Amino acid sequence: MSLLEWIEQALAVISPSISHAAGVAASVASVFASISWLMSQALAFVQRSVWS
């Protein structure tokens, strides 16, 4: 087996794990972005309430 064949086989095994990890990372990033947006809205609301 050549080095190229070995690399192709290794990537075929590893690729689904990497895809799954990337999907999980994207989901986590989306949740954090949503939380950040909610926090900024809450802080803006509090700021408007305090200053009015």
Residue pairs with C-beta under 8 A, 6 or more apart in sequence:
none
